[in-house]
Amino acid sequence: MSSRGRANIGSQFEYSNLGRGLLGQALARRAGMDYESLVRSRITAPLGMSSTGITLSPGMKARLAVGHNDKLVAVPNWDLPALAGAGALRSSANDMLTFLAANLGYVKSALSPAMAAMLTVRRPTGSDMGEVGLAWIVTKASGGEIVWHNGGTGGYRSFVGYDAKARVGVVVLSNTFTGAGVDDIGMHLLDSHVPLLPGPKEHKETSVDPKILEGYVGQYQLAPNFILTFTREGNQLFTQATGQPKFPIFPESQRDFFLKVVDAQVTFETDAHEHVTSVMLHQNGSNMSAKRVP
């Protein structure tokens, strides 16, 4: 789950896959070629990244790791023909290490000035992530700062990051899509003071009276433009975040529920009169309270 809202352009940071995809389209049209050709001509070919692209060669197909969901079930690859800039590229660990090596100065190329410019102008993200440059996130670390970005499509999660001061880069690729991702692994390798996330807790489903479930039905505001909506169908309770699909949630106690599609849980909170006043979302190590909308 992630929050999405409306704000004046340039007033605050908000990550947008749609924005990345539209930017890719705009750059490709400006260059007079498709997005894949643009990336190949400007980046992957000059750096010798032969295993990076959208269209897979027979050899790349043979080496492609099959993606899996969080239940370890194989899932089909995503294709993003209209918004390729949002995550259509496939790559290898070796190619991504080559890309990091260029950013760190180990590989000399004509791209060096552009890579440096990506960190020249920064803006605060308004969160513990730190700052954002041109696509790169910059987070303070014990020894300086870590420049990084992550990604996720159906069946896959990824992280690339580097410490410019130490001149060390890390690539973490996973062919399993999980809610927590692999960011903690990459950040921990770059800064040992960053803890690894604990493994997901095992949740055991129980049964709850439908009348109690009905009391949880409603909308809960997590952010100004981000609502968690809870609905009931028979004995099943569902949650749906603004702009996201509806998912079933399962009780492990009368007030505690968990999702199976991601490692996230919710706890309904009541006042002295047992009226439901809010819900607490537990996800990625954070506890976020959402007040019930009257």
C-alpha positions in Angstrom: 0.0 0.0 0.0 1.2 3.5 -0.7 -0.4 7.0 -0.4 -1.3 9.1 -3.3 -2.6 12.7 -3.1 -2.8 16.0 -5.0 -0.5 18.9 -4.5 0.8 21.9 -6.4 3.5 20.9 -8.9 6.9 21.1 -7.3 5.6 21.6 -3.8 6.3 18.2 -2.4 7.8 14.9 -3.3 5.6 12.1 -4.5 6.8 9.1 -6.4 4.8 8.3 -9.5 5.2 5.3 -11.8 2.8 7.0 -14.2 5.1 10.0 -14.2 8.1 7.9 -15.0 6.3 6.2 -17.8 5.1 9.5 -19.3 8.6 11.0 -19.0 10.0 8.0 -20.9 7.4 8.5 -23.7 8.2 12.2 -23.9 12.0 11.6 -24.1 11.5 8.9 -26.8 9.3 11.1 -28.9 11.7 14.0 -28.6 14.5 11.8 -29.8 12.4 10.4 -32.6 12.6 6.8 -31.6 11.0 4.2 -29.3 12.0 4.1 -25.7 14.0 0.9 -25.9 16.1 2.2 -28.8 16.7 5.4 -26.9 18.0 3.6 -23.9 20.1 1.4 -26.0 21.7 4.2 -28.0 22.3 6.5 -25.1 23.1 4.1 -22.2 23.3 0.4 -22.6 25.4 0.3 -25.9 28.0 2.9 -24.7 28.4 1.0 -21.4 28.4 -2.5 -23.0 25.3 -3.6 -21.2 24.3 -6.3 -23.6 21.9 -8.1 -21.3 19.7 -5.1 -20.7 16.6 -4.4 -22.8 12.9 -4.8 -23.2 12.8 -7.2 -26.2 14.6 -10.4 -25.1 16.9 -12.2 -27.4 16.8 -16.0 -27.5 19.8 -16.1 -25.2 18.3 -13.6 -22.7 15.0 -15.6 -22.7 17.0 -18.8 -21.9 18.6 -17.0 -18.9 15.5 -15.2 -17.6 14.7 -16.1 -14.1 11.0 -17.0 -13.8 9.1 -14.5 -11.5 7.1 -15.7 -8.5 4.5 -14.1 -6.3 4.7 -14.1 -2.5 3.3 -17.6 -2.4 6.2 -18.8 -4.6 3.8 -19.4 -7.5 5.2 -18.7 -11.0 3.6 -15.6 -12.6 3.9 -14.2 -16.1 6.1 -11.2 -16.9 4.7 -7.7 -17.1 4.9 -5.9 -20.4 4.5 -2.1 -20.3 4.4 -1.0 -24.0 2.8 2.4 -23.3 4.7 3.3 -20.2 8.0 1.5 -20.7 9.9 4.1 -18.6 8.1 2.9 -15.5 9.8 -0.5 -15.5 9.8 -2.4 -18.8 13.6 -3.0 -18.9 15.0 -6.4 -18.0 18.6 -6.7 -17.0 21.2 -8.9 -15.2 23.3 -8.5 -12.1 26.5 -8.1 -14.1 24.9 -5.3 -16.3 23.6 -3.4 -13.3 27.1 -3.7 -11.7 28.5 -2.2 -14.9 26.0 0.7 -14.6 27.0 1.3 -10.9 30.7 1.1 -11.9 30.1 3.9 -14.3 28.4 6.0 -11.6 31.3 5.4 -9.3 33.9 6.3 -11.8 35.4 2.8 -12.3 34.2 2.8 -15.9 35.0 5.9 -17.8 32.3 7.0 -20.3 30.8 10.0 -21.9 27.8 9.5 -19.5 29.8 10.7 -16.5 28.7 14.3 -16.6 25.1 13.3 -16.9 25.4 10.8 -14.1 26.9 13.5 -11.9 24.1 16.0 -12.8 21.5 13.5 -11.5 22.6 14.3 -8.0 23.3 18.0 -8.4 19.7 19.2 -7.7 18.0 17.6 -4.8 14.7 18.0 -3.0 13.5 16.7 0.4 11.2 13.7 0.2 9.5 14.6 3.5 10.3 11.2 4.9 13.1 9.2 6.4 14.2 8.4 2.8 16.0 11.7 2.8 16.3 13.5 -0.6 15.5 12.8 -4.2 17.6 13.8 -7.2 16.9 12.9 -10.8 15.3 9.5 -10.0 18.0 8.6 -7.4 17.0 8.6 -3.7 19.7 9.9 -1.4 19.6 8.6 2.2 21.9 9.6 5.0 24.1 6.7 6.3 26.5 6.3 9.2 29.5 7.1 6.9 27.9 9.6 4.6 25.1 8.9 2.2 23.7 6.1 0.1 22.4 6.8 -3.4 19.8 4.2 -4.4 16.6 3.1 -6.2 14.4 0.1 -6.1 11.9 -1.5 -8.3 9.1 -4.1 -8.5 7.0 -5.7 -11.2 5.0 -8.9 -11.2 7.3 -11.6 -9.8 10.3 -9.5 -9.2 11.9 -7.0 -6.8 15.2 -5.1 -7.2 17.6 -2.7 -5.5 20.6 -0.9 -6.8 22.6 1.5 -4.6 26.1 2.9 -4.0 28.2 4.8 -1.5 30.2 7.4 -3.5 32.6 8.0 -0.6 33.5 4.4 -0.1 33.1 3.8 -3.9 31.1 0.6 -3.3 28.0 -0.4 -5.1 25.4 -3.1 -4.5 22.8 -4.9 -6.7 20.1 -7.1 -5.2 17.7 -8.9 -7.6 14.9 -11.3 -6.5 12.6 -13.3 -8.7 9.9 -13.3 -5.9 7.6 -10.3 -5.4 7.2 -9.6 -1.7 5.8 -6.6 0.1 9.0 -5.9 2.0 11.2 -6.1 -1.1 14.9 -6.4 -0.9 15.8 -2.8 0.1 16.9 -3.9 3.6 19.4 -6.3 2.2 21.0 -3.7 -0.2 21.0 -1.0 2.5 22.6 -3.3 5.1 25.3 -4.4 2.7 26.2 -0.7 2.1 25.8 0.3 5.8 26.0 -2.4 8.4 24.2 -0.1 10.9 21.0 -0.5 8.8 19.2 -3.5 10.2 17.7 -6.3 8.2 14.0 -6.7 8.4 12.8 -9.6 10.5 11.2 -12.5 8.7 7.4 -12.4 8.3 5.5 -13.6 11.3 3.3 -16.7 10.9 -0.3 -15.7 11.2 -3.0 -18.2 12.1 -6.6 -17.6 10.9 -9.5 -17.8 13.2 -13.2 -17.0 13.0 -15.1 -13.8 14.0 -18.8 -13.2 14.3 -20.1 -11.5 11.1 -21.8 -8.9 13.4 -18.4 -7.8 14.7 -17.1 -7.7 11.1 -20.0 -5.5 10.1 -18.8 -3.0 12.8 -15.5 -2.6 11.0 -17.1 -1.7 7.6 -16.4 1.9 6.6 -13.7 4.3 5.5 -10.6 5.2 7.4 -8.4 8.2 6.5 -4.7 7.4 6.5 -3.6 10.6 4.7 -5.5 13.6 3.2 -6.2 11.8 -0.1 -5.6 8.2 1.0 -8.5 6.2 2.3 -8.7 2.6 3.5 -12.1 1.2 2.7 -13.3 -1.9 4.5 -16.3 -3.9 3.2 -17.9 -7.2 4.1 -19.2 -10.1 1.9 -20.7 -12.7 4.2 -18.0 -13.9 6.6 -15.2 -12.2 4.6 -13.8 -8.8 5.3 -12.0 -6.8 2.5 -9.8 -3.8 2.4 -9.1 -1.4 -0.5 -6.7 1.5 -0.5 -7.2 4.5 -2.7 -6.3 3.7 -6.3 -5.5 0.0 -5.4 -7.3 -3.3 -5.8 -9.5 -4.8 -3.2 -8.0 -7.6 -1.0 -9.4 -10.0 1.5 -8.1 -9.7 5.1 -8.2 -12.6 7.6 -8.8 -12.5 11.4 -6.3 -13.8 13.9 -8.2 -12.3 16.7 -11.4 -10.2 17.1 -9.6 -7.0 16.2 -6.4 -8.1 14.5 -6.4 -9.0 10.8 -3.7 -9.9 8.2 -3.3 -9.8 4.4 -2.0 -12.7 2.5 -1.0 -10.8 -0.7 1.6 -8.7 1.2 3.1 -8.8 4.7 0.7 -6.3 6.2 -1.7 -6.3 9.1 -4.5 -4.1 10.5 -5.8 -3.6 14.0 -9.1 -2.0 14.7 -9.2 0.3 17.7 -12.2 1.3 19.8 -13.1 3.9 22.4 -14.4 3.3 26.0 -17.8 2.5 24.6 -16.5 -0.1 22.2 -17.1 2.1 19.1 -14.6 1.6 16.3 -12.7 4.9 16.0 -9.6 4.0 13.9 -7.5 1.3 12.3 -3.8 0.8 12.7 -1.9 -0.4 9.6 1.2 -2.4 10.3 3.5 -2.6 7.3 7.3 -2.6 6.6 8.1 -2.0 10.2 5.8 1.1 10.5 2.5 1.5 12.4 0.2 4.1 10.7 -3.1 5.1 12.3 -6.1 5.9 10.1 -9.1 7.6 11.7 -12.6 6.5 10.9 -14.5 8.8 8.5 -17.9 9.7 10.0 
